[in-house]
């Protein structure tokens, strides 16, 4: 494969998965977006309330400017200006104009719209903006696992397809057993390593220090072994069902490990709030690294996952979608920084930041455990790796249609023996009526060359 062809394929994939943010037409906006993220991260580490307010101001200005660009990008008249492949005069002027307008509007709001200056206190920027950003932050964290699942499934299926052979064999069964043992062992060994690796951070550093953090740490370890037993039981249960279905797989084990790592990190972040040492560089650096990694990874998933769900709205198109994603990601990131820096009214709302972390991590932890319990079985049924006992209307219609096609193609049924009206009456009697528009457009049952319903 030639180098230009390889570069072209990479470019197509980047545009597909990340909605053109790395293409020449959008790269200037992307660079500006990442510069703003870096500025917010600097304010995050400094942790000053004053800088927190400045960060809140900048995040709001840039988010609003991206939203304005999104609305401008709806019109095809501005397409050649906004999305030219170079940073020309027109693109620069439009971007500066939207940024300048956003700056003036938000500056006036910050100068004359605080809760002490307007009649409706809640509408003050120091109340409504931090509150809105925090809601987005918590809401996205709670829903984060539902976006991570797609990437986890892709990884698990790729490993499964590469390791296991396509044919049914004892090798597949043996490998699925080995991966089952490895997956459960990873969870146990990770917890054991965590206990001995971080025990010193929770032990009293001085004779007068309280034993309470150590007690919480020990209690957390016991609770985590219960969680490991709980989710491992689910994994073994699914393993047995797949063996009975004669579809051994290692998908479940890989998926288990990936979800467990999220459970472990969220639970560790939760218990870390009880740590007695106020400043421990090792553990703080570790958590800061993981937080930033998850933040960046989640931002990428926002751009990839959320973007694919927005094209059903007419306001979005392949070009302007990136602006919405930039604005949303900035709001999400600023939501965490608001709580860390105490921007706006947040410093008077919470007694300390550890309480915020406790609520956030406990909520994410609980949702992730419940998610794994139900979704781990659902995805196996969906993929045909375990026996499916219940079917929704769409699936029943697909099965009936496929069976009818099979009968016609095998010669067991003459397509002229059952016309479209008879077929629809049968579906109606069984409360399985399909959409007539889709049937007329995509399924002309009287035509033996096109006899499948598109539900």
Secondary structure, 3 states (H helix, E strand, C coil): CCHHHHHHHHHHHHHHHHCCCCCCCCHHHHHHHHHHHHHHHHHHHHCCHHHHHHHHHHHHHHHHHHHHHHHHCCCHHHHHHHCCCCCCHHHHHHHHHHHHHHHHHHHHHHHHCCCCCCCCHHHCHHHHHHHHHHHHHHHHHHHHHHHHHHHHHHHHHHHHHHHCCCCCCHHHHHHHHHHHHHHHHHHHHHHHHHHHHHHHHHCCCCCCCCCHHHHHHHHHHHHHHHHHHHHHHHHHHHHHHHHHCCCCCCHHHHHHHHHHHHHHHHHHHHHHCCCCCCCCHHHHHHHHHHHHHHHHHHHHHHHHHHHHHCCCCCCCCCCCHHHHHHHHHHHHHHHHHHHHHCCCCHHHHCCCHHHHHHHHHHHHHHHHHHHHHHHHHHHHHHCCCCCCCCCCHHHHHHHHHHHHHHHHHHCCCCHHHCCHHHHHHHHHHCCCCCCHHHHHHHCCCCCCCCCCCCC
